[in-house]
Amino acid sequence: MGKPTLLVLAAGMGSRYGSLKQMDGIGPNNEAIIDYSIYDAIRAGFGKVVFVIRHSFEKEFREVFSADRFGGQIDVDFVFQELENLPEGFSIPEGREKPWGTNHAVMMANGVINEPFAVINADDFYGADSYQKISKYLQSVEGTTGKYSMVGYYLKNTLSDNGSVSRGVCEVNGDGNLASMVERTSIERKNGEVAFTEDGVDYPLSEDVFVSMNMFGFTPDYFAASDEYFKVFLTENAANLKSEFFIPTMVNKMVIDNTAELKVLSTTSQWFGVTYKDDKPSVVAKVQALIEEGQYPAKLWK
């Protein structure tokens, strides 16, 4: 049985940090969230990590996140997401400045990844259990097509203390597969109750609903399906300069069309990320607590 690959969406990091040297260290030895993700992936049996980056910060990124950093325990490769990466016959709409979103980023790994793979955001901390769950599932679907997966987090394990968040709220059918995913914005805990706000009205949400934190598992057939639908998406959204081809856009389409099923893998892991600047101290404290519990060594890489 082959080892799955981890695809890390990091193309937005250049604009966020300006320079990777200022990248937020959250571990005691200035480890970034990415370091913990790779550490968890290695422990869960992943054999390769592929970073989606931009040419504008390639040199710096390669210097920081080389295979040497990870002690040679995992293969490292790089692919690039740029605005001009479009199917034949399509051109960049005048005035468009940003690339085309998360699923466009995934498509950049076509030809580099030929085995089941997981997708994560570079600056999200997903927790060890989630990597174990998705790795096991990816190994079980090797050689098949259309059997995808996502890690479902309990909403209560993903909230910020410093403001509202947006989450893909998932409905799961009796087989444990995704039935639908709806993006809910302005979710926060108010007076002890979790609610989302729409058009100025608060609607209660169970804190135990599953939400997507963009940790998905795919088999390589996903690339060809994405390439086809991306052409439709570009044709329909040519006039909208801010339109983005998100992973949930593609996943929802395939689930609705019955061309794929998406298993929702539940995790007890706590997700955390730096949605707000004020989130950083709490992320540092949470990582420190995990170290003290013995879940991570104080120094990740020797």
VMD Tcl script that draws the C-alpha trace (Angstrom):
set ca {
  {0.00 0.00 0.00}
  {1.45 3.35 -1.03}
  {1.80 6.40 1.15}
  {-0.58 9.33 0.62}
  {0.64 12.85 -0.21}
  {-0.11 16.10 1.62}
  {-0.92 19.12 -0.56}
  {-0.40 22.39 1.34}
  {-2.12 25.51 -0.01}
  {0.43 28.24 0.69}
  {0.09 30.58 -2.31}
  {-1.50 33.29 -0.16}
  {1.37 33.44 2.29}
  {3.49 35.91 0.36}
  {0.84 38.61 0.43}
  {0.03 37.90 4.06}
  {3.55 38.16 5.43}
  {5.40 40.29 2.87}
  {8.45 38.30 3.88}
  {8.46 34.76 5.21}
  {11.13 35.79 7.68}
  {8.41 37.49 9.70}
  {6.26 34.40 9.47}
  {4.46 33.78 12.73}
  {6.31 31.34 14.93}
  {3.87 29.70 17.35}
  {6.10 26.97 18.79}
  {8.80 27.40 21.44}
  {11.55 27.28 18.78}
  {9.72 29.57 16.37}
  {8.01 26.64 14.64}
  {5.25 27.75 12.27}
  {1.85 26.07 12.04}
  {3.11 24.37 8.85}
  {5.80 22.62 10.90}
  {3.19 21.00 13.14}
  {1.15 19.97 10.08}
  {4.16 18.24 8.50}
  {5.09 16.61 11.81}
  {1.56 15.20 12.19}
  {1.53 14.09 8.53}
  {4.81 12.19 8.90}
  {3.48 10.42 12.03}
  {0.29 9.52 10.14}
  {2.18 7.85 7.29}
  {2.29 10.52 4.56}
  {5.25 10.08 2.21}
  {5.41 13.42 0.40}
  {4.41 17.04 0.87}
  {3.69 19.32 -2.09}
  {3.48 23.07 -1.46}
  {1.39 25.30 -3.73}
  {3.20 28.66 -3.75}
  {3.75 31.73 -5.96}
  {6.87 32.40 -8.01}
  {7.19 35.77 -6.24}
  {8.36 34.14 -2.99}
  {9.68 30.82 -4.30}
  {13.34 31.41 -3.36}
  {12.52 32.35 0.23}
  {9.97 29.56 0.67}
  {12.35 26.89 -0.65}
  {15.04 28.12 1.74}
  {12.72 27.87 4.75}
  {10.76 24.69 3.90}
  {13.31 22.39 2.30}
  {13.43 18.63 2.89}
  {16.44 19.28 5.18}
  {14.20 21.17 7.61}
  {12.12 18.03 8.16}
  {15.18 15.85 8.68}
  {14.65 14.09 5.34}
  {11.63 12.27 6.83}
  {9.32 13.30 3.97}
  {9.79 14.15 0.28}
  {9.17 17.79 -0.61}
  {7.98 19.28 -3.92}
  {6.65 22.65 -5.10}
  {4.02 23.73 -7.63}
  {2.91 27.25 -8.54}
  {-0.45 28.98 -8.66}
  {-0.48 32.03 -10.91}
  {-3.25 34.08 -12.44}
  {-2.30 32.98 -15.96}
  {-2.67 29.23 -15.24}
  {-5.79 28.85 -17.38}
  {-7.11 26.19 -19.75}
  {-6.39 26.61 -23.45}
  {-8.63 29.18 -25.08}
  {-9.11 31.26 -21.91}
  {-7.37 34.51 -21.06}
  {-7.13 36.64 -17.91}
  {-10.12 39.03 -17.72}
  {-9.01 42.65 -17.80}
  {-8.72 44.00 -14.25}
  {-8.41 40.57 -12.61}
  {-5.65 40.61 -9.98}
  {-6.09 37.55 -7.77}
  {-5.69 33.88 -8.70}
  {-8.77 31.72 -8.90}
  {-9.22 30.27 -5.41}
  {-8.51 27.06 -3.52}
  {-9.61 24.49 -6.11}
  {-7.55 26.26 -8.76}
  {-4.61 25.88 -6.34}
  {-5.30 22.13 -6.03}
  {-5.32 21.79 -9.84}
  {-1.72 23.02 -10.00}
  {-0.56 19.67 -8.59}
  {-1.94 17.72 -11.56}
  {0.87 15.52 -12.88}
  {2.92 15.90 -9.69}
  {0.56 13.90 -7.48}
  {-0.43 10.45 -8.74}
  {-1.64 8.90 -5.48}
  {-4.43 9.64 -2.98}
  {-3.78 12.99 -1.32}
  {-5.02 15.29 1.43}
  {-5.38 19.06 1.04}
  {-4.85 21.55 3.88}
  {-4.47 25.29 4.36}
  {-0.92 26.34 5.24}
  {-1.88 28.42 8.26}
  {-4.43 26.16 9.94}
  {-3.62 23.81 12.83}
  {-5.64 20.64 12.32}
  {-4.49 18.35 15.14}
  {-2.87 14.91 15.08}
  {-6.11 12.88 15.10}
  {-7.31 14.45 11.84}
  {-4.15 13.36 9.97}
  {-4.48 9.81 11.32}
  {-8.11 9.61 10.19}
  {-7.59 10.98 6.69}
  {-4.37 9.01 6.10}
  {-6.12 5.75 6.97}
  {-9.02 6.57 4.66}
  {-6.75 7.62 1.76}
  {-4.85 4.36 2.02}
  {-8.13 2.43 1.93}
  {-9.27 4.05 -1.35}
  {-6.02 3.71 -3.27}
  {-6.74 2.58 -6.82}
  {-10.40 3.67 -6.75}
  {-12.07 6.78 -8.18}
  {-14.73 9.13 -6.86}
  {-14.30 8.16 -3.20}
  {-13.34 11.41 -1.55}
  {-13.27 12.51 2.06}
  {-13.12 15.47 4.38}
  {-12.39 15.84 8.04}
  {-15.48 17.09 9.87}
  {-14.82 19.22 12.94}
  {-17.35 19.90 15.66}
  {-18.21 23.59 15.32}
  {-17.41 24.20 19.00}
  {-13.81 23.10 18.33}
  {-13.28 25.77 15.66}
  {-14.61 29.04 17.10}
  {-12.51 32.14 17.79}
  {-12.74 34.08 21.05}
  {-11.96 37.27 19.16}
  {-14.77 37.66 16.66}
  {-17.06 35.88 14.25}
  {-15.97 33.23 11.74}
  {-17.26 31.74 8.49}
  {-17.63 27.96 8.24}
  {-18.90 25.41 5.76}
  {-21.70 23.75 7.75}
  {-22.15 20.13 6.67}
  {-25.18 17.90 6.48}
  {-24.23 14.22 6.65}
  {-26.42 11.39 5.33}
  {-27.02 7.98 6.90}
  {-23.97 6.49 5.14}
  {-21.68 9.05 6.73}
  {-21.26 10.90 3.43}
  {-21.69 14.60 2.78}
  {-25.23 15.49 1.67}
  {-24.62 19.25 1.44}
  {-22.32 22.01 2.60}
  {-23.58 25.55 3.20}
  {-21.27 28.47 3.89}
  {-22.44 30.30 7.02}
  {-20.92 33.65 7.89}
  {-20.71 35.65 11.11}
  {-20.79 32.60 13.42}
  {-20.02 33.35 17.05}
  {-20.97 32.51 20.58}
  {-23.36 35.10 22.03}
  {-24.60 34.83 25.60}
  {-23.46 31.22 25.71}
  {-25.32 30.23 22.52}
  {-23.78 29.72 19.07}
  {-25.53 31.51 16.19}
  {-24.87 32.76 12.68}
  {-26.13 36.07 11.35}
  {-27.79 36.56 7.98}
  {-29.39 39.83 6.84}
  {-29.17 41.14 10.39}
  {-31.03 38.17 11.92}
  {-29.40 35.65 14.30}
  {-30.09 31.96 13.71}
  {-29.08 29.35 16.32}
  {-26.58 26.65 15.33}
  {-25.80 23.49 17.26}
  {-22.22 23.58 18.47}
  {-21.98 19.89 17.56}
  {-22.68 20.30 13.82}
  {-19.85 19.24 11.55}
  {-18.00 22.01 9.74}
  {-15.37 21.85 7.02}
  {-12.00 23.46 7.72}
  {-10.72 22.76 4.21}
  {-9.08 19.43 5.02}
  {-10.09 17.22 2.12}
  {-8.96 13.87 0.76}
  {-9.00 13.04 -2.96}
  {-7.91 10.38 -5.42}
  {-6.05 11.63 -8.53}
  {-9.15 11.46 -10.78}
  {-10.20 14.68 -9.02}
  {-7.77 16.63 -11.21}
  {-9.45 15.75 -14.52}
  {-12.92 16.44 -13.08}
  {-11.73 19.84 -11.82}
  {-10.15 20.75 -15.16}
  {-13.45 20.13 -16.94}
  {-15.62 22.04 -14.50}
  {-13.17 24.93 -14.27}
  {-13.90 25.73 -17.94}
  {-17.61 25.94 -17.15}
  {-16.86 28.07 -14.07}
  {-14.68 30.50 -16.08}
  {-17.32 30.86 -18.78}
  {-20.07 31.56 -16.23}
  {-17.99 33.93 -14.06}
  {-15.88 35.80 -16.60}
  {-17.46 39.15 -15.70}
  {-16.98 38.75 -11.94}
  {-13.38 39.80 -11.21}
  {-13.60 38.53 -7.63}
  {-15.10 35.09 -8.35}
  {-13.13 32.18 -6.89}
  {-13.18 28.48 -7.73}
  {-13.32 27.02 -4.21}
  {-12.90 23.35 -3.24}
  {-16.47 23.24 -1.81}
  {-17.76 24.57 -5.18}
  {-16.29 21.53 -6.92}
  {-17.14 19.04 -4.17}
  {-20.77 20.18 -3.97}
  {-21.11 19.87 -7.75}
  {-19.81 16.28 -7.76}
  {-21.95 15.25 -4.77}
  {-25.10 16.74 -6.34}
  {-24.31 15.13 -9.73}
  {-23.63 11.78 -8.02}
  {-20.22 11.54 -9.71}
  {-18.46 11.19 -6.34}
  {-19.17 10.52 -2.70}
  {-17.48 12.37 0.10}
  {-17.00 10.54 3.40}
  {-17.12 12.82 6.46}
  {-14.45 11.67 8.91}
  {-15.21 12.98 12.38}
  {-12.36 14.18 14.54}
  {-12.10 15.18 18.17}
  {-9.18 17.45 17.24}
  {-9.34 21.10 18.13}
  {-8.79 23.26 15.06}
  {-7.10 26.58 15.48}
  {-5.75 29.30 13.27}
  {-4.94 32.96 13.36}
  {-8.16 34.45 11.98}
  {-7.60 37.62 14.02}
  {-4.33 39.15 15.21}
  {-5.54 38.64 18.78}
  {-5.81 34.89 18.14}
  {-2.04 34.43 18.11}
  {-1.41 34.40 21.90}
  {-4.15 31.81 22.37}
  {-2.69 29.61 19.57}
  {0.76 29.83 21.20}
  {-0.79 28.84 24.55}
  {-2.73 25.91 23.02}
  {0.39 24.55 21.32}
  {2.33 24.90 24.56}
  {-0.42 22.95 26.36}
  {-0.17 20.14 23.76}
  {3.60 20.03 24.31}
  {3.10 19.80 28.06}
  {0.62 16.94 27.52}
  {3.35 15.12 25.59}
  {1.61 15.30 22.20}
  {4.55 17.15 20.61}
  {8.23 17.47 21.52}
  {9.37 20.95 22.58}
  {11.70 20.98 19.57}
  {10.02 19.48 16.49}
  {13.06 19.16 14.24}
  {16.50 18.16 15.43}
}
mol new
graphics top color blue
foreach p $ca { graphics top sphere $p radius 0.5 }
foreach p [lrange $ca 0 end-1] q [lrange $ca 1 end] { graphics top cylinder $p $q radius 0.2 }
display resetview
